[in-house]
Amino acid sequence: MGISESRMLSGKLNFACIEAEAQGRGNIIDLLSDDEFTDILRGLWQNMSPAHRKSIQRHTKLPRKSRSKPQPRNTNVLLKYSSEWGDNIRSFLEAGREINIGSSHPVADSYNFLSRLEEREEINLWHVRFLEVIFHHLLKELCGSYKRSEDVRKAIAIIQASGAVDDDAILIEKRVLSWGDVGRRLELLCFELKYNRHPWDESLIDQMEDKKHLGLLFRLPLHVRDD
């Protein structure tokens, strides 16, 4: 099996595991309906020696113990605060009262908030994920793609003009690009997990706009971060 096939197989397995954990499933059996995946497995099987095939077939005939369906992996911290956040969404955004919902500098305030959250305890994982997605949308709305150099300069100028951020332009640029990119990828992951399709599909424009898929941010495994 070649390197490209190996990477494809690894990527599909990794995504299927994340999807199963987020949806509370105990298996990735749906992956067997992926033609590309099964073609690779078929090729592996055909290249195996008869002895290896016989060994695998012998093990698959062993009786399997039934397993109870696992529950989504939410931490005790999330469960403790979810009721409060559900009753008052502002309490989620105002954690520690360090972000002003009515601020005239939302990008700069979000920047400062994310800077502080990244240095704290586990409870802030949910805030960081959510704020990274919000930060991505704020930058996209104010600066376009914020991938081109002129868009990045505009984002830096907006943040510095607020007078609320002390970081220099180099650090601001690094954080803007990092948080924006992570927020974009987190949202795409949540969308694909919910609808099992990419948001580029024109038939799913309305679903992308209603943001219901972002509820999966709170069900993603803890190890899902930057990749």
Secondary structure, 3 states (H helix, E strand, C coil): CCHHHHHHHHHHHHHHHHHHHHCCCCCCHHHHHCHHHHHHHHHHHHHCCHHHHHHHHHHHCCCCCCCCCCCCCCCHHHHHHHHHHHHCHHHHHCHHHCCCCCCCCHHHHHHHHHHHHCCCCCCHHHHHHHHHHHHHHHHHHHHCCCCCHHHHHHHHHHHHHCCCCCCCHHHHHHHHHHHHHHHHHHHHHHHHHHHCCCCCCHHHHHHHHHCHHHHHHHCCCCCCCCC
